[in-house]
Amino acid sequence: MAGGAKVAFVVALIAMVIAMVPRLTESAVTCRLVVSSLTPCATYLIRGGQVPTKCCNGVKSLYKDANTISDRQMACQCMEQASKLVPGIKIKYAGDLPEKCDVHIPYKITPTFDCST
């Protein structure tokens, strides 16, 4: 699959998450917000390299919006679902993303992270 087609495929799979993850009414963060915030990061999460400015803008915006426990849990669940549906995401790149975007979170992103905590 060509590079551009692969990225388009990844974006389409991420968009499918919107319909698959239940929405929590008490949360201001939705899967739609998570997907729109992190879609510019798809190429970086697969290939690494330079993090696009739009990606970091989305990461920072999502971090700012997820300011309650239920918001953070929803964002985590959406990202967890997306990571299972999108082939080729490298956990190392996902783990490095907050620091590369100057967002400081008190935990490490791992495949076994528990969204309920």
Phi, psi and omega in degrees: 000132180294156184306310181295321179293324180294317179296317178299320178297316179299314180299318179297320178293320178299318181298329179296334180300327182307317183279342187267335184262128180296146179270139174263120186294333181278356182262135175281339180270129178242165176297327177300317178295316180299313181298313181293328179288323188257352178305320178296351181267354187305312182297315179298316183296337179265316188253342185077206180089211181285133177280124179297145179303319179298327177296309180297323176299319178293318178299313181296318180295315179297318178300317180294319182289329182272072187255007173235166179300315182293326176296314181294322178294319178296314179300316180298314180298319179295316179294322179298314179297316181298319183296331178283333184267342185256110180288144172095356178292130179263123183299328178298317180294320178296319179293328180278342188301312181303313181296318180296336179260009178060040175244125185253113179248148186275025179209165180258137178282121180222163179293342183255012180298136182264112183292344182279354182266000000 
